[in-house]
């Protein structure tokens, strides 16, 4: 009986962390797209006479957001696990 209960608890924790991970991943993808669009709009207005500079900065911001997709979910997932361990 105890083994079945332990397996059920582990399964619940795993599914919760998966939902959290994929939810954050979708949120960060949408956020990076919105950030790239808003940064291009602002930079295009700011560098009206130099549109090439606005495009270069937008590419740089887009690369930074894209790299954030790879590093932030793992970091946030480890922080989430540490916080959940505190409340056990």
N, CA, C and O atoms as a GROMACS GRO file, in nm:
protein
  352
    1UNK      N    1   0.082  -0.120   0.000
    1UNK     CA    2   0.000   0.000   0.000
    1UNK      C    3   0.086   0.126   0.000
    1UNK      O    4   0.055   0.223  -0.069
    2UNK      N    5   0.193   0.124   0.078
    2UNK     CA    6   0.275   0.245   0.089
    2UNK      C    7   0.345   0.277  -0.043
    2UNK      O    8   0.360   0.394  -0.078
    3UNK      N    9   0.388   0.173  -0.115
    3UNK     CA   10   0.455   0.197  -0.243
    3UNK      C   11   0.360   0.263  -0.342
    3UNK      O   12   0.400   0.353  -0.416
    4UNK      N   13   0.234   0.218  -0.344
    4UNK     CA   14   0.136   0.278  -0.435
    4UNK      C   15   0.111   0.424  -0.399
    4UNK      O   16   0.098   0.508  -0.488
    5UNK      N   17   0.104   0.454  -0.269
    5UNK     CA   18   0.082   0.593  -0.227
    5UNK      C   19   0.201   0.681  -0.265
    5UNK      O   20   0.182   0.795  -0.308
    6UNK      N   21   0.322   0.630  -0.250
    6UNK     CA   22   0.442   0.706  -0.286
    6UNK      C   23   0.444   0.732  -0.437
    6UNK      O   24   0.477   0.842  -0.480
    7UNK      N   25   0.408   0.630  -0.516
    7UNK     CA   26   0.405   0.648  -0.661
    7UNK      C   27   0.302   0.753  -0.702
    7UNK      O   28   0.328   0.834  -0.791
    8UNK      N   29   0.186   0.753  -0.636
    8UNK     CA   30   0.084   0.851  -0.668
    8UNK      C   31   0.130   0.992  -0.634
    8UNK      O   32   0.106   1.086  -0.711
    9UNK      N   33   0.196   1.009  -0.521
    9UNK     CA   34   0.246   1.141  -0.482
    9UNK      C   35   0.352   1.188  -0.581
    9UNK      O   36   0.351   1.304  -0.621
   10UNK      N   37   0.445   1.100  -0.620
   10UNK     CA   38   0.549   1.137  -0.716
   10UNK      C   39   0.487   1.174  -0.850
   10UNK      O   40   0.532   1.268  -0.916
   11UNK      N   41   0.384   1.099  -0.891
   11UNK     CA   42   0.319   1.128  -1.018
   11UNK      C   43   0.252   1.265  -1.014
   11UNK      O   44   0.258   1.339  -1.112
   12UNK      N   45   0.190   1.301  -0.903
   12UNK     CA   46   0.126   1.432  -0.890
   12UNK      C   47   0.229   1.544  -0.895
   12UNK      O   48   0.207   1.645  -0.961
   13UNK      N   49   0.342   1.527  -0.825
   13UNK     CA   50   0.447   1.630  -0.826
   13UNK      C   51   0.504   1.647  -0.966
   13UNK      O   52   0.530   1.759  -1.010
   14UNK      N   53   0.523   1.536  -1.038
   14UNK     CA   54   0.580   1.542  -1.172
   14UNK      C   55   0.485   1.614  -1.267
   14UNK      O   56   0.528   1.696  -1.348
   15UNK      N   57   0.356   1.584  -1.259
   15UNK     CA   58   0.262   1.648  -1.349
   15UNK      C   59   0.248   1.796  -1.317
   15UNK      O   60   0.230   1.878  -1.408
   16UNK      N   61   0.258   1.833  -1.190
   16UNK     CA   62   0.250   1.974  -1.152
   16UNK      C   63   0.370   2.049  -1.207
   16UNK      O   64   0.355   2.160  -1.258
   17UNK      N   65   0.490   1.991  -1.196
   17UNK     CA   66   0.609   2.060  -1.246
   17UNK      C   67   0.606   2.070  -1.399
   17UNK      O   68   0.654   2.168  -1.455
   18UNK      N   69   0.551   1.969  -1.467
   18UNK     CA   70   0.540   1.977  -1.612
   18UNK      C   71   0.446   2.088  -1.654
   18UNK      O   72   0.476   2.163  -1.748
   19UNK      N   73   0.332   2.099  -1.586
   19UNK     CA   74   0.238   2.206  -1.619
   19UNK      C   75   0.302   2.342  -1.596
   19UNK      O   76   0.286   2.433  -1.677
   20UNK      N   77   0.376   2.356  -1.487
   20UNK     CA   78   0.443   2.481  -1.456
   20UNK      C   79   0.548   2.512  -1.562
   20UNK      O   80   0.559   2.626  -1.608
   21UNK      N   81   0.626   2.412  -1.601
   21UNK     CA   82   0.734   2.431  -1.698
   21UNK      C   83   0.679   2.472  -1.834
   21UNK      O   84   0.726   2.569  -1.894
   22UNK      N   85   0.580   2.398  -1.884
   22UNK     CA   86   0.526   2.430  -2.016
   22UNK      C   87   0.447   2.560  -2.014
   22UNK      O   88   0.448   2.634  -2.112
   23UNK      N   89   0.380   2.588  -1.904
   23UNK     CA   90   0.311   2.717  -1.893
   23UNK      C   91   0.409   2.832  -1.900
   23UNK      O   92   0.384   2.931  -1.969
   24UNK      N   93   0.520   2.819  -1.830
   24UNK     CA   94   0.621   2.925  -1.835
   24UNK      C   95   0.684   2.933  -1.974
   24UNK      O   96   0.713   3.043  -2.022
   25UNK      N   97   0.706   2.819  -2.038
   25UNK     CA   98   0.766   2.820  -2.171
   25UNK      C   99   0.676   2.892  -2.271
   25UNK      O  100   0.725   2.975  -2.348
   26UNK      N  101   0.545   2.862  -2.270
   26UNK     CA  102   0.453   2.931  -2.360
   26UNK      C  103   0.445   3.080  -2.328
   26UNK      O  104   0.437   3.163  -2.419
   27UNK      N  105   0.446   3.113  -2.200
   27UNK     CA  106   0.442   3.253  -2.159
   27UNK      C  107   0.567   3.327  -2.207
   27UNK      O  108   0.558   3.441  -2.252
   28UNK      N  109   0.684   3.263  -2.198
   28UNK     CA  110   0.807   3.330  -2.240
   28UNK      C  111   0.815   3.343  -2.392
   28UNK      O  112   0.871   3.440  -2.443
   29UNK      N  113   0.760   3.246  -2.465
   29UNK     CA  114   0.757   3.259  -2.611
   29UNK      C  115   0.669   3.378  -2.651
   29UNK      O  116   0.709   3.460  -2.734
   30UNK      N  117   0.550   3.386  -2.592
   30UNK     CA  118   0.461   3.498  -2.622
   30UNK      C  119   0.523   3.630  -2.578
   30UNK      O  120   0.514   3.730  -2.649
   31UNK      N  121   0.587   3.630  -2.462
   31UNK     CA  122   0.651   3.752  -2.413
   31UNK      C  123   0.765   3.797  -2.502
   31UNK      O  124   0.782   3.917  -2.523
   32UNK      N  125   0.843   3.703  -2.554
   32UNK     CA  126   0.955   3.742  -2.641
   32UNK      C  127   0.904   3.799  -2.773
   32UNK      O  128   0.964   3.892  -2.827
   33UNK      N  129   0.796   3.744  -2.825
   33UNK     CA  130   0.738   3.797  -2.949
   33UNK      C  131   0.685   3.938  -2.927
   33UNK      O  132   0.710   4.028  -3.007
   34UNK      N  133   0.611   3.958  -2.818
   34UNK     CA  134   0.557   4.090  -2.786
   34UNK      C  135   0.670   4.189  -2.760
   34UNK      O  136   0.664   4.303  -2.807
   35UNK      N  137   0.773   4.146  -2.687
   35UNK     CA  138   0.886   4.235  -2.658
   35UNK      C  139   0.959   4.274  -2.785
   35UNK      O  140   0.996   4.391  -2.802
   36UNK      N  141   0.980   4.180  -2.875
   36UNK     CA  142   1.047   4.212  -3.001
   36UNK      C  143   0.964   4.311  -3.083
   36UNK      O  144   1.020   4.404  -3.141
   37UNK      N  145   0.833   4.293  -3.088
   37UNK     CA  146   0.747   4.384  -3.162
   37UNK      C  147   0.748   4.524  -3.102
   37UNK      O  148   0.763   4.623  -3.174
   38UNK      N  149   0.734   4.533  -2.969
   38UNK     CA  150   0.732   4.664  -2.903
   38UNK      C  151   0.868   4.733  -2.913
   38UNK      O  152   0.875   4.854  -2.931
   39UNK      N  153   0.976   4.656  -2.900
   39UNK     CA  154   1.109   4.718  -2.911
   39UNK      C  155   1.133   4.769  -3.052
   39UNK      O  156   1.194   4.874  -3.070
   40UNK      N  157   1.086   4.695  -3.152
   40UNK     CA  158   1.103   4.744  -3.289
   40UNK      C  159   1.022   4.871  -3.311
   40UNK      O  160   1.069   4.965  -3.375
   41UNK      N  161   0.899   4.875  -3.258
   41UNK     CA  162   0.817   4.995  -3.274
   41UNK      C  163   0.883   5.116  -3.207
   41UNK      O  164   0.887   5.225  -3.265
   42UNK      N  165   0.934   5.097  -3.086
   42UNK     CA  166   0.999   5.207  -3.015
   42UNK      C  167   1.128   5.249  -3.085
   42UNK      O  168   1.152   5.368  -3.107
   43UNK      N  169   1.211   5.152  -3.120
   43UNK     CA  170   1.340   5.185  -3.182
   43UNK      C  171   1.323   5.244  -3.321
   43UNK      O  172   1.400   5.331  -3.361
   44UNK      N  173   1.222   5.198  -3.395
   44UNK     CA  174   1.197   5.255  -3.526
   44UNK      C  175   1.153   5.401  -3.513
   44UNK      O  176   1.190   5.484  -3.596
   45UNK      N  177   1.076   5.432  -3.410
   45UNK     CA  178   1.036   5.571  -3.386
   45UNK      C  179   1.156   5.653  -3.339
   45UNK      O  180   1.174   5.768  -3.381
   46UNK      N  181   1.239   5.594  -3.252
   46UNK     CA  182   1.353   5.667  -3.196
   46UNK      C  183   1.461   5.691  -3.302
   46UNK      O  184   1.522   5.798  -3.306
   47UNK      N  185   1.485   5.591  -3.386
   47UNK     CA  186   1.586   5.603  -3.492
   47UNK      C  187   1.516   5.615  -3.627
   47UNK      O  188   1.541   5.536  -3.718
   48UNK      N  189   1.428   5.714  -3.640
   48UNK     CA  190   1.348   5.728  -3.761
   48UNK      C  191   1.437   5.749  -3.883
   48UNK      O  192   1.409   5.695  -3.990
   49UNK      N  193   1.544   5.827  -3.867
   49UNK     CA  194   1.633   5.855  -3.981
   49UNK      C  195   1.732   5.742  -4.006
   49UNK      O  196   1.795   5.737  -4.111
   50UNK      N  197   1.745   5.650  -3.909
   50UNK     CA  198   1.839   5.538  -3.923
   50UNK      C  199   1.767   5.406  -3.897
   50UNK      O  200   1.787   5.345  -3.792
   51UNK      N  201   1.684   5.360  -3.990
   51UNK     CA  202   1.607   5.237  -3.965
   51UNK      C  203   1.696   5.113  -3.953
   51UNK      O  204   1.657   5.015  -3.889
   52UNK      N  205   1.817   5.117  -4.014
   52UNK     CA  206   1.906   5.002  -4.004
   52UNK      C  207   1.950   4.979  -3.859
   52UNK      O  208   1.963   4.865  -3.815
   53UNK      N  209   1.971   5.088  -3.785
   53UNK     CA  210   2.009   5.077  -3.644
   53UNK      C  211   1.896   5.015  -3.563
   53UNK      O  212   1.921   4.933  -3.474
   54UNK      N  213   1.772   5.054  -3.592
   54UNK     CA  214   1.657   4.997  -3.521
   54UNK      C  215   1.648   4.847  -3.546
   54UNK      O  216   1.618   4.770  -3.454
   55UNK      N  217   1.673   4.806  -3.667
   55UNK     CA  218   1.667   4.663  -3.699
   55UNK      C  219   1.779   4.587  -3.627
   55UNK      O  220   1.757   4.476  -3.577
   56UNK      N  221   1.899   4.646  -3.621
   56UNK     CA  222   2.010   4.580  -3.551
   56UNK      C  223   1.980   4.563  -3.403
   56UNK      O  224   2.003   4.456  -3.347
   57UNK      N  225   1.927   4.668  -3.340
   57UNK     CA  226   1.892   4.657  -3.198
   57UNK      C  227   1.779   4.557  -3.176
   57UNK      O  228   1.780   4.483  -3.077
   58UNK      N  229   1.684   4.553  -3.267
   58UNK     CA  230   1.573   4.459  -3.254
   58UNK      C  231   1.623   4.315  -3.266
   58UNK      O  232   1.577   4.227  -3.193
   59UNK      N  233   1.717   4.291  -3.355
   59UNK     CA  234   1.775   4.157  -3.368
   59UNK      C  235   1.848   4.119  -3.239
   59UNK      O  236   1.837   4.006  -3.192
   60UNK      N  237   1.922   4.214  -3.182
   60UNK     CA  238   1.992   4.188  -3.056
   60UNK      C  239   1.894   4.155  -2.944
   60UNK      O  240   1.917   4.060  -2.868
   61UNK      N  241   1.785   4.231  -2.933
   61UNK     CA  242   1.684   4.205  -2.829
   61UNK      C  243   1.616   4.070  -2.855
   61UNK      O  244   1.588   3.996  -2.760
   62UNK      N  245   1.588   4.039  -2.981
   62UNK     CA  246   1.527   3.910  -3.014
   62UNK      C  247   1.616   3.793  -2.978
   62UNK      O  248   1.567   3.691  -2.929
   63UNK      N  249   1.747   3.806  -3.002
   63UNK     CA  250   1.841   3.699  -2.964
   63UNK      C  251   1.846   3.683  -2.813
   63UNK      O  252   1.850   3.572  -2.762
   64UNK      N  253   1.845   3.797  -2.741
   64UNK     CA  254   1.846   3.790  -2.594
   64UNK      C  255   1.720   3.720  -2.542
   64UNK      O  256   1.728   3.638  -2.450
   65UNK      N  257   1.604   3.752  -2.599
   65UNK     CA  258   1.479   3.686  -2.558
   65UNK      C  259   1.482   3.538  -2.592
   65UNK      O  260   1.436   3.455  -2.513
   66UNK      N  261   1.537   3.504  -2.707
   66UNK     CA  262   1.544   3.365  -2.748
   66UNK      C  263   1.635   3.284  -2.656
   66UNK      O  264   1.603   3.171  -2.621
   67UNK      N  265   1.750   3.342  -2.616
   67UNK     CA  266   1.839   3.274  -2.523
   67UNK      C  267   1.773   3.260  -2.386
   67UNK      O  268   1.796   3.162  -2.315
   68UNK      N  269   1.690   3.357  -2.350
   68UNK     CA  270   1.616   3.349  -2.225
   68UNK      C  271   1.522   3.230  -2.222
   68UNK      O  272   1.493   3.175  -2.115
   69UNK      N  273   1.473   3.189  -2.339
   69UNK     CA  274   1.385   3.072  -2.345
   69UNK      C  275   1.458   2.945  -2.302
   69UNK      O  276   1.396   2.854  -2.248
   70UNK      N  277   1.588   2.939  -2.326
   70UNK     CA  278   1.663   2.819  -2.291
   70UNK      C  279   1.711   2.818  -2.147
   70UNK      O  280   1.715   2.712  -2.084
   71UNK      N  281   1.747   2.935  -2.093
   71UNK     CA  282   1.808   2.938  -1.960
   71UNK      C  283   1.708   2.964  -1.848
   71UNK      O  284   1.720   2.905  -1.741
   72UNK      N  285   1.611   3.050  -1.870
   72UNK     CA  286   1.520   3.087  -1.761
   72UNK      C  287   1.428   2.974  -1.716
   72UNK      O  288   1.406   2.962  -1.596
   73UNK      N  289   1.372   2.891  -1.805
   73UNK     CA  290   1.285   2.784  -1.754
   73UNK      C  291   1.356   2.688  -1.659
   73UNK      O  292   1.298   2.647  -1.558
   74UNK      N  293   1.480   2.651  -1.690
   74UNK     CA  294   1.554   2.561  -1.600
   74UNK      C  295   1.583   2.628  -1.466
   74UNK      O  296   1.571   2.566  -1.361
   75UNK      N  297   1.620   2.754  -1.472
   75UNK     CA  298   1.648   2.828  -1.349
   75UNK      C  299   1.521   2.841  -1.266
   75UNK      O  300   1.522   2.819  -1.145
   76UNK      N  301   1.411   2.876  -1.332
   76UNK     CA  302   1.285   2.893  -1.259
   76UNK      C  303   1.234   2.760  -1.206
   76UNK      O  304   1.175   2.754  -1.098
   77UNK      N  305   1.256   2.652  -1.281
   77UNK     CA  306   1.213   2.520  -1.235
   77UNK      C  307   1.290   2.478  -1.110
   77UNK      O  308   1.232   2.420  -1.019
   78UNK      N  309   1.422   2.506  -1.106
   78UNK     CA  310   1.500   2.470  -0.987
   78UNK      C  311   1.459   2.556  -0.868
   78UNK      O  312   1.454   2.506  -0.755
   79UNK      N  313   1.430   2.683  -0.890
   79UNK     CA  314   1.382   2.769  -0.780
   79UNK      C  315   1.248   2.718  -0.730
   79UNK      O  316   1.223   2.715  -0.609
   80UNK      N  317   1.160   2.677  -0.823
   80UNK     CA  318   1.029   2.625  -0.786
   80UNK      C  319   1.042   2.500  -0.699
   80UNK      O  320   0.971   2.484  -0.600
   81UNK      N  321   1.135   2.410  -0.736
   81UNK     CA  322   1.155   2.288  -0.658
   81UNK      C  323   1.207   2.320  -0.518
   81UNK      O  324   1.164   2.258  -0.421
   82UNK      N  325   1.299   2.416  -0.508
   82UNK     CA  326   1.352   2.454  -0.377
   82UNK      C  327   1.244   2.515  -0.289
   82UNK      O  328   1.239   2.487  -0.169
   83UNK      N  329   1.159   2.598  -0.347
   83UNK     CA  330   1.051   2.660  -0.270
   83UNK      C  331   0.951   2.554  -0.225
   83UNK      O  332   0.903   2.557  -0.112
   84UNK      N  333   0.919   2.458  -0.314
   84UNK     CA  334   0.825   2.353  -0.276
   84UNK      C  335   0.884   2.264  -0.168
   84UNK      O  336   0.810   2.213  -0.084
   85UNK      N  337   1.015   2.243  -0.167
   85UNK     CA  338   1.079   2.164  -0.062
   85UNK      C  339   1.074   2.235   0.072
   85UNK      O  340   1.072   2.170   0.176
   86UNK      N  341   1.072   2.367   0.072
   86UNK     CA  342   1.062   2.442   0.197
   86UNK      C  343   0.928   2.422   0.266
   86UNK      O  344   0.919   2.424   0.388
   87UNK      N  345   0.822   2.402   0.185
   87UNK     CA  346   0.688   2.390   0.241
   87UNK      C  347   0.646   2.247   0.270
   87UNK      O  348   0.531   2.223   0.308
   88UNK      N  349   0.736   2.151   0.254
   88UNK     CA  350   0.702   2.011   0.284
   88UNK      C  351   0.701   1.986   0.432
   88UNK      O  352   0.674   1.874   0.476
   0.00000   0.00000   0.00000
